[in-house]
Amino acid sequence: MRVYLGSDHAGYDLKQHLIAWLDANGHEAVDCGPAVQADSYDYPVYCLRAGERVAADPGSLGVVLGGSGNGEAIAANKVKGVRCALVWSEETASLAREHNNANVISMGARMHTPDDATRFLEVFVNTPYSEAERHTRRISMLTKYENTGELPALP
């Protein structure tokens, strides 16, 4: 599995940890930056790049990291074709794939230990999309809105 990763300064160390785990477990980790640690980085610079790479590479996944993961998720979700979920547990990581067919996850490096974040990533990359009709229908509604701006019909 090819996994694109981007972070800000708060997520940098966790990003390096997750890259090492991905490489050690047979995945292809692609670092979208930053390349070195610094006092401050603007998360949109790197999260948007990770999202762009995922959107352009069908079948790939992505991880964006910051202090809380909130801004990073917002940034990644600005990229057309990205469905980024903020994960904080194994269950949310699993459901992001099973129900939402998320192709990017966001995590807060200040919210989780490296071991917990690694487990969330492991669950994410190993969980397939359920392909259940109701989930596919909902994702299709979001994709249509993303592409056309047309709101789904009211029931």
C-alpha positions in Angstrom: 0.0 0.0 0.0 1.3 3.5 -0.9 0.7 5.9 1.9 1.3 9.7 1.6 2.1 11.6 4.8 2.2 15.3 5.6 2.4 17.1 8.9 3.1 20.4 10.7 5.8 20.9 13.3 3.7 19.2 16.0 3.1 16.1 13.9 6.7 15.9 12.6 8.1 13.3 15.1 5.0 11.1 14.8 5.1 11.3 11.0 8.7 10.0 11.1 7.6 7.2 13.5 4.7 6.2 11.2 6.9 6.3 8.1 9.3 3.9 9.8 6.5 1.6 10.8 5.0 1.6 7.2 8.3 0.8 5.7 9.0 -2.0 8.2 5.6 -3.5 7.4 5.9 -3.7 3.6 4.1 -0.4 2.7 5.5 2.4 0.6 5.6 5.6 2.7 5.8 8.8 0.8 6.8 11.8 2.9 5.1 15.0 1.6 6.9 17.1 4.2 8.2 18.8 6.0 11.7 17.3 5.5 13.2 18.5 8.8 11.9 19.5 12.2 11.5 23.2 12.9 9.7 25.4 15.5 6.8 26.1 13.3 5.3 24.9 10.0 1.9 25.8 8.4 0.0 22.6 8.1 -1.9 23.5 4.9 1.4 23.5 3.0 2.0 19.8 3.7 -1.5 18.4 4.2 -2.8 19.8 0.9 0.2 18.2 -0.8 -0.5 14.8 0.8 -4.2 15.1 -0.2 -3.3 16.0 -3.8 -1.0 13.0 -4.0 -3.7 10.6 -2.7 -6.4 12.1 -5.0 -4.1 11.6 -8.0 -3.1 8.0 -7.0 -6.2 5.7 -6.9 -5.9 3.0 -4.3 -3.4 4.9 -2.2 -4.0 6.2 1.3 -2.9 9.2 3.3 -2.1 10.4 6.8 -2.0 14.0 7.9 -0.7 14.9 11.4 -0.7 18.0 13.6 -1.2 18.9 17.2 -4.9 18.0 17.3 -5.5 16.7 13.8 -8.5 19.1 13.3 -6.9 21.7 11.0 -5.1 19.0 9.1 -8.4 17.1 8.4 -10.0 20.4 7.3 -7.0 21.1 4.9 -7.0 17.6 3.4 -10.8 17.7 2.9 -10.4 20.8 0.7 -8.8 18.6 -1.9 -11.3 17.2 -4.5 -11.4 13.5 -4.2 -10.2 13.3 -0.6 -12.4 11.9 2.2 -10.4 12.5 5.3 -11.5 11.3 8.7 -10.2 12.5 12.1 -9.4 9.3 14.0 -8.9 8.9 17.7 -9.5 5.2 18.3 -9.2 1.9 16.6 -13.0 1.9 16.0 -13.0 5.3 14.3 -10.0 4.2 12.1 -11.9 1.1 11.1 -15.2 2.9 10.5 -13.5 5.5 8.4 -12.7 2.8 5.9 -15.7 0.4 6.4 -18.4 3.1 6.2 -16.9 6.2 4.6 -14.3 4.7 2.3 -11.9 7.4 3.7 -8.7 7.6 1.8 -6.9 9.9 4.3 -6.9 10.0 8.1 -5.9 12.8 10.4 -4.5 12.3 13.9 -3.4 14.6 16.6 0.2 14.0 17.7 -0.5 15.7 21.0 -3.5 13.5 21.6 -2.1 10.0 21.2 1.0 8.0 22.1 3.1 6.8 19.1 2.0 3.2 19.9 -1.7 4.2 19.8 -1.3 6.2 16.6 0.5 3.3 15.0 -2.3 1.0 15.9 -4.9 3.4 14.4 -2.9 3.5 11.2 -2.5 -0.3 11.1 -6.3 -0.7 11.5 -6.9 1.9 8.8 -4.6 0.4 6.1 -5.9 -3.2 6.9 -9.6 -2.4 6.9 -11.4 -2.7 3.5 -14.4 -0.6 2.5 -17.6 -2.6 3.2 -19.2 -1.7 -0.1 -22.6 -1.8 1.6 -25.3 -0.1 -0.5 -26.2 2.5 2.1 -22.6 3.7 2.5 -22.0 3.7 -1.3 -25.2 5.8 -1.7 -24.1 8.3 0.9 -20.6 8.6 -0.5 -22.1 9.1 -4.0 -24.2 12.0 -2.6 -21.0 13.6 -1.3 -19.1 13.1 -4.5 -21.9 14.5 -6.6 -22.0 17.6 -4.3 -18.3 17.9 -4.5 -18.4 17.8 -8.3 -21.5 19.8 -9.1 -22.6 21.7 -5.9 -26.0 20.0 -6.1 -27.5 19.2 -2.8 -29.0 15.8 -2.3 -32.8 15.6 -2.5 -34.7 15.9 0.8 -36.6 12.7 1.8 
